[in-house]
């Protein structure tokens, strides 16, 4: 848990490596989730990669508000935010 909190702290401070360490393990599941949940209308206008990029950008912008308890809480937050 301390590694997660430290990575969150570093990512909030602008450390790209820490941000990548936080998000990379969750990207395959996020891709699958977006592919299944995005409506055909949205997918016709935006690629799944573009949607993923938007989600990750929003997550990183709001990361300071995340209460880092464990990896599963990060995953839940990623899919809800």
C-alpha positions, -999 to +999 in steps of 0.1 A: +000+000+000+028+024+008+041+019-028+007+028-042+005+059-020+041+069-030+033+064-067+001+085-063+021+113-045+048+112-072+022+112-101+004+141-085+037+160-085+041+153-122+063+122-123+053+105-155+070+072-146+049+070-114+018+077-134+027+050-159+033+025-130-002+033-116-021+031-149-003+005-171-014-026-152-050-016-157-050-006-193-060-040-208-090-042-186-099-005-193-096-012-230-120-041-228-144-022-205-146+007-229-150-015-259-180-032-242-195-001-226-191+026-252-222+029-274-219+023-311-225+060-317-196+070-295-173+043-310-182+056-345-169+090-335-140+080-312-116+051-312-112+030-280-076+043-278-089+079-278-114+071-251-087+054-230-065+085-234-093+107-223-100+085-192-064+084-182-060+122-186-090+128-164-078+103-138-044+120-137-060+154-134-081+143-104-055+120-089-050+142-058-086+134-048-080+097-049-077+080-015-050+054-022-059+023-001-050-006-024-048-016-061-084-027-062-095+008-050-075+023-078-091+000-103-126+008-091-118+045-092-104+042-127-136+026-140-159+050-122-142+083-127 
